[in-house]
Amino acid sequence: MRIMAVGLGAGAGFGAATSLVNALSSPYADIGAPLTGTVWAGAAKVLSLLMDAGWSWAALAVLVGAAARTPLQGALVGAVSLVAATGAYYATDSLVADAGGGLVVWCVAALLFGSVLGAVGASTRRRGVAGLVASLTVPVGAALQMVVLPPGPALLPLSPPAVLARTVVWVAAALGAAWALHRYWTEQRSGRRAE
């Protein structure tokens, strides 16, 4: 199945990239230390705060699920993508950051949440309220995470990278919600005209 290969590749690429960006943003990692104090370290920090967040991993599963034809296929590809992302993240971490354990726990979570989020992604194609709710999942989840667990260190919540990352997430969440609502209202208006 081509969709499964896409989910596997997207997941592995995302997981490896997230781990690599985390290492580049850390002054304690071998590959991040030479960048300390440069503009590249700041850019890597912002990317790290964006990519290593729950909402972005959820968005991966929803996005690959949206390419599926059915919710069942979406559930499968969503789970595959998050398990691949988790495996690639830990494999890359073992090479660039001397990562610890936790692979099994996160793979189980990837299976559970990936299947639900992938099915949600497949449902974004539906018309009506079901499609609207599915399309709002990532924007609302991202906004909720900004309120409950915003990116950035707790001791320096207003550091420039944290402020920029939060701004990007809030803007992207607002644009995503606006797009979902616009699509819903357009469908509703065209449905009324057809009657």
N, C-alpha and C positions, 0 to 999 in steps of 0.2 A: 504494500500500500504506500503510495507516494506521500500521503498526508502524514503517515507515521514517520517516514524518513525526514520530512520537513520538521516535525515536532522534535525528533531526536536531534537533528542538526541545530535547530534554533535553541533548544534547551542547552545542549553542550556548549555552543558558542556563547550563550548568555552567561552560563555558570563560570566558564573559564575567564571570560572578560571581566566579570564582577570580581573574581578573586585577584586577577592581575591588577585591576584598577585599585583595589584595596591595598595591595602590596606597594604599588607605586605611590600611593598617598601617605604611606606610613614612613616616618623617619627611622623606625626601628627595623624595617625590612631591608635586606641587602640591596634590593633593586630600587627601593624608595629613598634610602639615605642620601645618595648623590643629588637627588632633586630637592632636598630640604632647602627651604627659603627661596625657591625659584617660582616663577609664575606657573610652571608645569606642575609643581607640587600642589598649588592652590587649585588648578584645574582638575587634577586627579582627585583631590579631596571632594570637590563638588560632585564629580561623577560618581565617586564612591558613595556619597550620601544619597544620591539618586538611585543608583543601581542596587545597593545592598539594603533595600527597604522592602518590607512585606508587600506593599502595593505594587512595586515593580515586578516582583516575582509573580504576583497574582495576575498582573497585566499580561505577562508572558503566556500563562495558561489560557487566559481568556482570548488572547489574540490568535493563538494556534487553534483553539477551539472554534473560533469564528470561521476558520477555513474549512471546517468539517461540514458534512452534509446533514448529519443527524446529531441529536444530543448524545446518543451512545458513542458515536464516533468521536464527538467532541470530548467526551469524558475520557476516552482512551488516549487520545492525542494530548490532552491536557496533562494527564498523569505521566505519560511518557516524557513530555517536555520538562516537567518539573523534576522527575527522577534523574533525567539526563543532566539537567542543570545542576542538581545537587551533587551528582557524581563528578562532573567536570569541575565544579567549584572546589571540592575536597581534593581532587587529583592535582589541580593547579596549585592549591594552597600548600600541598605537601612539597611542591617544587620551589615555590617562591616565598613562603612565609612560615614554614615549620608549623603547620596547623595542628590542632588537637583533634580529639574524637568528636563523635556526634553524628557520623554519617548515617548510621542505621535509623536513628530517631528522626532525622530530617528526611530520609527516604520514605519512611512510613507516613510522615506528614505530607510529603509531596504526592504520594499515592492518594491519600484521602482528599486533600484540598485541590490537587490537580484535577482529579476526576470531576469534582463539583464545579470548579471554575471553568474547565473545558466544556462541560455541558452548558454552563451559562454563556460561554462564548458562542457556541452553536446556536443558542437561543437569540442572540442579538439580531439574527436575520429575520426573526418573526415580526409580524406586524402587531400593532396594538400595544396594550399595556405590558404584555409579557416581553416583547422586544424592547420596550422602553426601560423596564426594570433591569433587564439583562445589560442593556447599554449603559446604564447608570452605575453598574456594580463597581467598575474600576474608579471612575471619578469620585464617587461617594466614599469608597474605601480609602482612596488617597487622602481626601479631605479629612476623614475620620482619623487616619493615622497622624495627620498634621496636628490635630487637636490633642490626641491621646499620647502619641509618642513621636514628636517631631524629630527630624534628623539633626544631628549635631551632638557634640558632647554636652552633658548636663552641666558641667562646670563653666563652659563657654557657649551658652545657647545663642548668643548674638555675634558669634565669630562671622567674618565675611563669607566663608564658604557655606556655613549653616544658613545664613540669611538668604544667600543666592539660591541654595537648594530649595529652601522653603518657598521662596517666591516662584521658582520654576514649577514646583508641584502645585501650588495654589492656582497659578495661571493655567497650567495644563488641565487640572481638575475642572476649573470653571469652563474652559473651552470644550472639554469632553462632555460635560453635562449640557452645555448650550447646544452642542451638535446633536446629542441624543434627543433633547426636547424639540429642537427644530425639525428633526426627522419625523418624530412622532406627530407633531402638529401638521406637518405637510401631508403625512399619510391620512390624518383625520380629515383635513380639508378636501383632499382629492377623493376620499371615500364618500364624503357628503355630496360632492359635485356629481359623482357617478350615479347617485340614487335618483 
